[in-house]
Amino acid sequence: MNIGIFTDTYFPQVSGVATSIKTLKNELEREGNQVYIFTTTDPHVDKDTYEHNIFRFSSIPFISFTDRRIAVRGLFQAYEIAKELNLDIVHTQTEFSMGMIGKFVAKNLNIPCVHTYHTMYEDYLHYVANGKLLKPVHVKEGTLAFCYHLAGVIAPSDRVLDKLTEYGVKCQMRIIPTGIDVGMYAKTVDDDIRAKYGIAQDAPLMLSISRLAYEKNITEIIKLLPEIVRQVPTVKLMIVGDGPAKEDLEQQVADLKLEDHVIFTGEISNDHVNAFYQAANVFVSTSESESQGLTYIEAMAAGLPVVVTASDYTDGLLSSVTLGRTFTQPTEFVDIVTEYLEHPVDTHNSKAKALLTRKLHEISAETFGKRVVDFYQNVTVEQQLQKNSTASNLES
């Protein structure tokens, strides 16, 4: 198949959406498909740089979210390129400029348009006029408008599907969690992260990897850290990432006099993230805004126990203490993390390895790619049947 992926965010931008798209692109191409990325320009990519099968369209920073971009032109240019490429299907990944362009292209080429709903926008309303301008009802209306006339929607988790159903989205929907290259996280790496950041080899290490944004609720981890320090005095917390909340988080650390226990690394390349997982003793997240949580399954694939907020998705994912545990109350978070730090679980016994192998198959890029292709084929057949039915009605 010739597949056009339309997205407002792609590498070198660092985001879960960009990682998901790259994983999907690699897997679709491995299965013999041609994949073309239609995305925005990026200040870190020279306009004269050649990128194979990537088409960038003029863009500006997004309002109140300046590390993301929005295209300002390219509607007809994208159509002409897509027509020349003889696309079979359009797969949009964002609901803004490139998503709308993707819908336009699909409609005018008379091909299916599938969308992945990555972001729970109700968790992000504070970015626009401090949450005073847009309300949940506006998210619902915008979502319904975008999903109108789509051939299908992919939801990365039950939480997303439930929200779309609540909004009243009527098109075909399917839960397809984003997969990861599990082999990448099973490899032993030479990069000594502990030495690089001055952490003793025997020091208990908590790891947080995410965009440093307010909705990620990293402030809660820092707030609870003094109680963990009281029980595990040598503990360290490594916070990996960058974003608008960084300065406030650093100030919170200073106010709580936790500078000796917290390390901010800044943003890192996705290619290096495995070294951080392998250096830590436990991965932690108090975020309640994840549509899926790619870092959770990356950590799990690296053999790192995960402690995250309870949800239907995470409760199902972390089905054994060897994989991780979920929590609902702050005190529970402290108790679980402390338990993992003081009494590491045995992840190398045969039962734990067998369970991890089954889980890794479920979350692998290969499984992800096959499920997406199956969905593509399903909506393509359905659209063709609708065309045939319409033609038959016109003839009669």
Protein Blocks (a to p, Z undefined) as FASTA:
>chain_A
ZZddddfbdcfbdcfklmmmmmmmmmmmmnopacdddddddfklcfkbccehiacddddd
dehilkbccdfbhjlmmmmmmmmnopabdcdfbfblmlmmmmmmmmmnopacddddfbcf
klmmmmngghpmbcfklmmmmmmmmmgopabdcdfbfklmmmmmmnopabdcdddddddd
fklmmpccfbdfklmnopafklccddddddddfklommmmmmmmmmmmmmmmmbccdded
ddjklmmmmmmmmmnopmlmpccebjadfklmmmmmmmpmbdcdfbfkbfnopmlmmmmm
nopacdddddfklmmmmmcfkloccdfbfklmmmmmmmmmmmccdfkbmklmmmmmmmmm
mmpmklmmmmmmmmmmmmmmmmmmmmmmmmmmmmZZ
